[in-house]
Amino acid sequence: MNFLPLDLVVSGAILWIVLGVAGLAARNHATLVRNAIFPAGALIGGLIALSAFFAHGTETMISPLGLPGLHFHLRLDSLSSVFLFLLGAVSVGISIYSAGYFRNEKSPGLLCLEYHFFLASMVFVLLADDAFLFMVSWEAMALSSYLLVTTDHRIGEIRSAGFLYLLMAHVGAIAILLSFATMGGDYSFDGMRFAHLSELQATFAFLLAFFGFGAKAGMLPLHVWLPEAHPAAPSPVSALMSGVMLKTAIYGMLRVVFDLLSVQSWWWGVLILGLGLVTALFGAVFSAVQSDMKRLLAYSSMENIGIILTGFGLAVVFRAFSMNSLAALALVATLYHGVNHAFFKSLLFLCTGSVLHATGERNLGRLGGLIHRMPWVAWSALIGSLAIAGIPPLNGFVSEWLLLQAFLFTPGLPHSYLNMLIPVVAAALVLTGAAAGYVMVKFFGIVFLGQPREEKLKSAHSAGKWERAGLLWLVAGVVLLGLAPSFVIGRLSEVCEFLVGSSLAPDRRDWLFLAPISPERASYSPLLFLVVTLSAIGLAFLLVRRFYHGRMRRGIAWGCGYPFRTSRMQDTSEGFGQPIRQIFEPFFRIERELPSPFDSAPRYRGATGDRIWSWIYLPLGRATEFLAALFGKIQQGRILVYLLYNFVTLMILLLIVQ
């Protein structure tokens, strides 16, 4: 019996649910859950990734499940294949890592069920070909991820973070549902594709979808849940949410704008471009001033989502003006960066999980010197940090370089304002990349270099074998995606052909050089870059060993007048972020607590908050409480009063009808 890729993907999702139920049934056998069920989940992730990678064309399926007359429709095409590959490949490393990370859980059965149900729900989000299945899967994804975020629900801050996440998820879901309703047709996506919408209807559908998916992606100003939920969740869950779940929102935007809506307006792209750029800058600036390593990575996810949205917006602008080849270039950069971010951000979150397990600390100010005690984690974190900072030849550089090519090699657009906007956005993206590098120097340097800032760090243990295997899987993905861009772009070009009617398939015979537009304009060879870099390092090492080894006199470094150097003399997390805090001080809500000169035990405290929270969400909360109290006054608890309300309402309706 021949199984098509769609059959294999659906079977993999069902098997994930079965594994979750099996984990719940074996909740009293923690060793079985950790050493058998989580690794089995990794194998299923590999099956889904391979099935999606080798899928070509479009496959559809109608499931008998659903409601009478509302069957579930499933579809596997080039767009969903890319995101399913992303989900399956990244979940392999995270599931393997989870087998070691949850080793201290006495009863991981319920967590195993929530984890695999979360994975399966994301698969059905990407396969859904009707609004009914999409919304059911979307809500299942939100509920299962909420339960994972609140794993340590006994802590009040975690319950608050989970409530905020679930609230924003439901607000976004309502907007997505209204967007589907605005598109008309029947409930299937095929009906929406062939619906003839006016420009006004299409605009309403786009704005609702952009708002709804933007809330899930962490787009400014709908980002408030993201820096709260990620620190609250276990590290493998944070990796899945940041690396994969945020991409389902990008998938939804691409599906609606390029597939379900038959027209695109150029100003849609400008709106996406502008909000994406602001989100990227906001995330980079706020991540630079964080002292919590998971919160730092959460704001960094905002920055990368902003970069993805910027490429998406540029593709919409080009598509609206029928510049399909440039739209394909921008779209390839968008998809490539989405895949890249899934790998290196998952890797970094897992590294923080190992640090948290080994030290019990998330505060950067209490870490340091861990490269000597956790070398596997340190070198994995270094590769992830270099990748997210856009250092060649790793994967982060390729997608950001392609995006800059799309900005720099654009012809004159029909609107003069757009011609002025494009170079400004390109310059701001370069600034964002520089800020990302600054943040990663802070992250890696404070956590792994120098001396331990706490005495307990000297007894920190390294990662276990399952954790190392998961980290190595993601490291391999980061490296391979950086060294083989021509093969990756060839696969992504199928999506461009499907969405914008043009492709960016490089000549695979010349796999050594990547030329997105033409070799005369720009080209890049990651393998040559790697060879030159390794050769320079090797030559420097040999020269030092040959000419200077044994001829140097070692002495104690000058200690600035201090005979003994301690960890307190190292640069701190707050010191690293101080220049950014001073430059962008108007954008922060800074709280300082200064002691009195007469305090016998003075304490200094400072906190950097988000002004958007106090400008938008606190007033909304107060208004909601006021309206609730106002409506609460009509609840008298007496049946006669409620009958009077009904009578008055009925009389008003009768007067209106007459």
Secondary structure by P-SEA (a helix, b strand, c coil): ccccaaaaaaaaaaaaaaaaaaaaaacccaaaaaacaaaaaaaaaaaaaaaaaacccbbbbbbccccccbbbbbbbcaaaaaaaaaaaaaaaaaaaaaaaaacccccaaaaaaaaaaaaaaaaaaaacccaaaaaaaaaaaaaaaaaaaacccccaaaaaaaaaaaaaaaaaaaaaaaaaaaacccccaaaaaaccccaaaaaaaaaaaaaaaaaaaccccccaaaaaaaaaccaaaaaaaaacaaaaaaaaaaaaaccccccccaaaaaaaaaaaaaaaaaaaaaaaacccaaaaaaaaaaaaaaaaaaaaaaaaaaaaacaaaaaaaaaaaaaaaaaaaaaaaaaaaaaaaaaaaaccccccccccccccccaaaaaaaaaaaaaaacccccaaaaaaaaaaaaaaaccccccaaaaaaaaaaaaaaaaaaaaaaaaaaaaaaaccccccccccccccccccaaaaaaaaaaaaaaaaaaacaaaaaaaaaaaaaacccccccccccccccccccccccccccaaaaaaaaaaaaaaaaaaaacccccccccccccccccccccccccccccccaaaaaaaaccccbbbbbbbcccccbbbbbbbbbbccccccaaaaaaaaaaaaaaaaaaccccaaaaaaaaaaaaaaaaaaac
